[in-house]
Amino acid sequence: MTARVAALPADARPQVHVVGESLGATAGQAIFARPGAARSRQVCSVLWTGTPSGHRVGLPREVSVANLDDPDDDAAVQALDIVRREPR
């Protein structure tokens, strides 16, 4: 699939946005965290919800949203601040 998309003209390629919630967020992060993973250049943005402590992988357009009752409240507040400041 990646080769087919790469073969399309740049202005005809679909935008890929990744969303993961809870266990899905954890599994999705594992895909991007692998050493040498080129997938980070193939997605437009990533939104994780419900990962422990608002964990992030470090992708360019990555936001993690956590509950305020998460054990690491600072990460939750910081994630919510990012969402508030970056409306799309």
N, C-alpha and C positions, 0 to 999 in steps of 0.2 A: 504494500500500500504506500509506503514512504516513497519508493521509487516512482510510482505513478503520479503522486502529488508533485514531486520534485521535477518531473518531466513537463508539467503544465507551465505555461507562461506565468511570470510572477504575479501579474494582475488578475489571473484567473484562479490562483490557488485559494483554497478555503482557509478561513481563519480557524485556528484550533484553540479553544479555551478549555482548560481542565478544571473540574470541580470534584472534590472528594469530601465526604462527610464521615466522621468517626473512623471506623476501621477502614473505610474506603480512602480516607485521607492518609492514613498511615501507610496503606499499601501503595497509594499513588506516590507518596514521598519516597518510598523505597526504590521505585523505578527511576526517579530523577537523581537519587543519591548515589547510584552506582558509579564507581570510578570510570571516567571516560565517557559518561553518558552524553550523547549528542542530542538527546531529546529536548533539552532545555532550549535549543535554538529552533526547534520545530513547533513550539507552542507560543501563542500570543500572550496568554495570561493564565495564572493559576490561583484558585481560591480554595483554601482548606478550611473546614469547619469541624470543630470538636476534636482536634488533635491535642494530646496531653501537653499542657503548659504552652499552648499556642505555637508549637514547634514549627519551624520553617526550614526548608532545604537550602535557601539562598539563591533562588532563581530571580532573574531581573524584575519580572512583574508578578510577584508572589505576595499574597495576603493570607494571613491566618487569623481566623476569628475564633475566640475562645469565650466560654462563659465567665462571668465575673466571679462565680464561686469556684473556679478552677484553682487548684492548689497554688499555682503561680499567678497571683492576681495581677502583678505588674505586666506580664506578657499579655494577659487578656485586655487590660486597659490600653496598652500600647497598640494592640491589633485593632481595637475599636476606634482609637484615635486615627489610625491610618485610613480606615474606611470612611470616617467622617470628613477627613481632609481631602480625599481624592475622589470626588464624585465623577461619574462617567456619563 
